[in-house]
Amino acid sequence: MTTAPQIQGAPAATAPAQARKFRLAGLCLTLAGIGILMGSITAEALFGGAYTTHADTLSHLGASEPPDSVVTQPSATIFGITMLVTGALILAGAWLMYRAAAAKAASVFTALLGTGVFGVGLFPLTHPGPHTAFAMTAFFSGGIAVILSARGTEQPFRPLWTLLGAISLVSIALGIFLMDWTPVARLGEGGIERWNAYPIVLWLVAYGSYLTATCGRAKP
């Protein structure tokens, strides 16, 4: 018999092929989270100019603000490739989650997250219109995906995903509507954006590992 993973929408008994989809989905998400974190750190470290996590967003690694955007190498290339590769990994993970009948609603918003991340890599700030649209898609859909993934998972992960998703969504809302509020202003545009982005990145690593480990317990 096969041990059923504790994932919403999963059948009582998970077939080996379906368990493989769960594990591959988890691997894709974990690799994406690690890639975003390490790629961003590398691009920041190699940035050939003034760059601070207080004033500068992650997107500034690809190009500065328009209309006179400046592209700084090698950071721009590192950031762009990181977003393209990790966006594709998130999309692959979301597709595998959906095919394995795991948290259908979460998989849809995870796919939107992957689309947003991929689009940010495809359109840096030198293309402000599409860049902003893809970035907002990633920020909001990512937070929603984190919260939705809490449904049907084991304790203590359920409240953890909910907390991470809430932090992410509240942070992006504060950054858009209350940037001049003293606590937010002290963090700066770069700081408040990271409060939105990094909970999603942490979730990608943790939830991906959860999917892989939980479904990896299946026995023939």
N, C-alpha and C positions, 0 to 999 in steps of 0.2 A: 504494500500500500504506500501511497505518497502522502507526505505530511503537507497539509494545506497552508500556504503562507497567509499571514494575517493582513490582508490587503482588501480594501472594500471592492466588491465586485468579483472577487476571485471565487471560483467554484469550490465545493467542499473538498474535492480531490483534484490536485493539480497534476496534469500529465507531464511527463518528462520534457516534451517539446515546449509546453507552456512555461515550465519552470526555467528553461533555458532563455526564453524571452524575458522573463523577470530579471534574471541574472545579467543578461546583456544590457537591458535597460538601465539597471543600477550601475553597471560598469561605465556606460556612456555618460550618465549624469555625474558620477564621481570624477571621471577624467575631465569633464567640462569644468566642474568647480575648481579642481586643482589647476587646470590650465588657465582659467581666468585670473586666479590669485597670483600664480607664479609669473604669468605673462605681464600682468600689470606691474608687479614689483620690479621685474626686469626692465620694462619700459621706463618706469620712474627713475630707476637707478642710472640708466644710460641717457636720460634726458639732457641734452646739451645746452641748457639755459636755466633760467629761474623757473622753478616749479615747486609749489607747496601743496600739501593736501588740504590746507585751509582754503586757499583761493582758487585752486585749479581742480576741475572735475577730471574724471577718468577720460572723458572724451577729448580733453586738451592734450592728451598724449598723442592723438591722431592729427590734430591741427588746432590752432588757436581760434578764437572767436572771429566770425565774419564781421564786416565784409573783407577785411584785409588779413585773411587767415595765413598763418605761417606754419609750414610743415617742418618739424624738427626730426631729423634722422639720427640714429636708427630707430628711435622710439616709435615713430609713426608706423613704420613697417611692422615692428614687433606687435604693436597694439592692433593693427589692422588684421594681421594673420591670426593673432590670438582670438579675436572676435569671430572671424570667419570659421575657424576650426571648431571652437567651442560652441558656436551657434549651431553648426552642423551636428555636433555630438548631442546637443540638447534635443534637436529635432529628431534624431535617430532614437534617442531614449524615449521621447514622448510617443513616437510611433510604435515602439515595442511595448510600452506600457498599455497603449490602447489595444493593440493586437492581443495582449495577454489578459485583457479584461480587468486591468488594475486601475481603480480610481479614474473612471472615464472622464469626469469633469476636470480633475487635476491634470490629466494627460492633455486635454485640449488647451488649457492655459499654459502648460509647460511647452507645448508646441508654439504658442504665441510668444512665450519668452524666448525660445530658440530663434524664432523669426526676427524678433527685435534685436537680439544679440548679433545675428548674422547681418542684419541690415545696418547696424552701427559700424561693422567692419567694412561693409560694401560702400557706405556713404559716410565719410568722415565729415567734420564740420565745414569743410570746403563746399559741401552741399547741405546747407543748413536746414532746408525744408524737409527732405526725406530723413536726414539724420535725426532731427528732433522727433519726428513721427515714430521712427523705429525705437529711439531711446525711451520715449514715453510708453510705447507698447511693452518693452522689456521691463521697465520699472513697475508698472501697474499689474501686468499679467503675472509677473514673477511673484509678487506679494500674494496675489490671489491663489496662484498655484500652490504656494507654501501652505496657506491656510486650508485649502481643499484637500491637500494630501493627508491632513490629520484625521480625516474621516476613515474609520475602519482600521487604523494602525494601533499597535500595542502601546500600552503605557511603558515608560514615561514619555514616549515620543509624541503622542497626541497633543498634550499641552505645549511641548517644545516647538512643534511646527506652528501651532497657533500663535505662540508668542513671537517667533521669528517673523512670521507673515505680518502680524499686526505692527511690529516695529518698522518693518519695511514700508508698509503702506502709510503709516502715520508720518514717517520721515519724509516721504516724497510729497505728501500733502503740505507739510510744514514748509518744505523748500519752495513750493510753488506759491502758497498763499500767505505765509507768515515769515518770509525771509528777513524782514526787518525786526522781528521780535528778538529781543536781546539774547536768549539762549541759543536761538538758531543762528543769529548774526555772529555770535562768538565762534560757532563751529565753522562758519563760512560756507560758501557754495560747495566747495569740494568736500568739506566735512559732512554736511547734511546729506549730500548725494551718497557718500560711502555708507552712512547709516541706512540708506535705502538699499544699496547694492550688495553690501557684504552679508547681511542676513540671508539673502537669496543664494549667494555663493556658498555660505556655510551649509545651507539646506541642500544644495546640489550634492556636496560631498557626503553629508550625513544621511540624507534620504536615499541616495544612490547606494551607499554602503548598507543601509537597512534592507533595501530590496534585494541586493546580492546575497547578504547573509541569511535573511529570512527564507528566501526561496532556495538558497544553497543547502538548507537542511533536508530538502526532499530526498527520500530514500526509495530505491526500487522495491 
